[in-house]
Amino acid sequence: MSAALASRLERIRDLGGIKGRDIAQLMGTTPETVSRWNTGKIEPQPGRLEKLLMLEWMIDELSEFFSPDEARLWLYSPNRMLGGSRPADLIKDGRIGEVRALIARLRDGAYV
């Protein structure tokens, strides 16, 4: 799994402009742990793996609308459609469904 996981982490970094420390913050862990995931020294706990895979999916979706730098800014900026909350904060708090719904609205052209 280590090579596959490393590939997914790289995809998140490349498409979303997100650094390892950002991934760690979003996953509720440390940059050192993300580094160990990347090198295959350890694997994420099931809950964190699920969250990481969902982050990859969201970043992939955002990459259709935004450059990596723009995607990162979108994640870390207050969003009117989220009541002023930042998508990154919702992801960190486990409220991924709200961010997914907003991304679906982007896809549907309801909000750009």
C-alpha positions in Angstrom: 0.0 0.0 0.0 2.9 2.4 0.6 3.6 3.2 -3.1 -0.1 3.6 -3.8 -0.5 5.9 -0.7 2.6 7.9 -1.7 1.1 8.4 -5.1 -2.2 9.7 -3.6 -0.3 12.1 -1.3 1.6 13.4 -4.3 -1.6 13.9 -6.3 -3.0 15.9 -3.4 0.1 18.0 -3.3 0.3 18.5 -7.1 -3.3 19.2 -7.9 -4.2 21.1 -4.7 -1.0 23.0 -4.0 -1.3 21.5 -0.5 1.9 20.8 1.4 2.6 18.0 3.8 2.0 20.2 6.9 -1.4 21.2 5.4 -2.3 17.6 4.9 -1.3 16.8 8.5 -3.5 19.7 9.7 -6.5 18.6 7.7 -6.0 15.0 8.9 -5.5 15.9 12.5 -2.0 14.5 12.7 1.6 15.7 12.5 3.7 16.4 9.5 6.1 13.6 10.6 3.2 11.1 10.5 2.3 12.2 7.0 6.0 11.8 6.0 5.9 8.3 7.4 2.8 7.5 5.4 4.6 8.8 2.3 7.6 6.6 2.9 5.6 3.6 3.8 6.9 3.3 7.4 3.4 3.4 8.8 -0.1 3.3 7.4 -2.9 5.7 8.3 -5.5 4.5 10.8 -8.7 3.5 9.0 -10.6 6.8 9.8 -7.7 8.9 8.6 -7.2 6.8 5.5 -10.9 7.4 4.6 -10.6 11.1 5.2 -7.4 11.2 3.1 -9.0 9.4 0.2 -12.0 11.8 0.4 -9.5 14.8 0.4 -7.9 13.3 -2.7 -11.4 13.1 -4.4 -12.2 16.7 -3.4 -8.9 18.0 -4.7 -9.4 16.1 -8.0 -12.8 17.7 -8.4 -11.4 21.2 -7.6 -8.6 20.7 -10.1 -11.3 20.9 -12.9 -12.0 24.4 -11.8 -8.8 25.8 -10.3 -5.1 25.7 -10.7 -3.2 24.2 -7.7 -2.6 27.6 -6.1 -6.2 28.6 -6.6 -7.5 25.3 -5.1 -5.4 25.9 -2.0 -6.7 29.4 -1.7 -10.3 28.1 -2.1 -9.8 25.6 0.7 -8.3 28.1 3.1 -10.6 31.1 2.4 -13.8 31.9 4.1 -16.7 30.8 1.9 -20.0 32.6 1.8 -21.8 29.4 0.9 -20.5 27.9 4.1 -21.6 30.7 6.3 -18.1 32.2 6.3 -16.4 29.0 7.3 -13.3 27.8 5.5 -13.6 24.5 3.7 -10.3 23.4 5.3 -11.8 23.9 8.8 -14.8 21.8 7.9 -12.6 19.1 6.5 -10.5 19.1 9.7 -13.6 19.0 11.9 -15.0 16.0 9.9 -17.7 17.9 8.2 -16.6 16.7 4.8 -20.2 16.3 3.6 -20.7 20.1 3.6 -17.6 20.7 1.5 -18.6 17.9 -0.9 -22.0 19.5 -1.3 -20.4 22.8 -2.2 -18.1 21.1 -4.7 -21.1 19.5 -6.3 -22.7 22.9 -6.6 -19.5 24.1 -8.4 -19.8 21.2 -10.7 -23.4 21.9 -11.4 -22.6 25.5 -12.1 -24.7 26.8 -9.3 -21.8 28.7 -7.7 -18.5 29.7 -9.1 
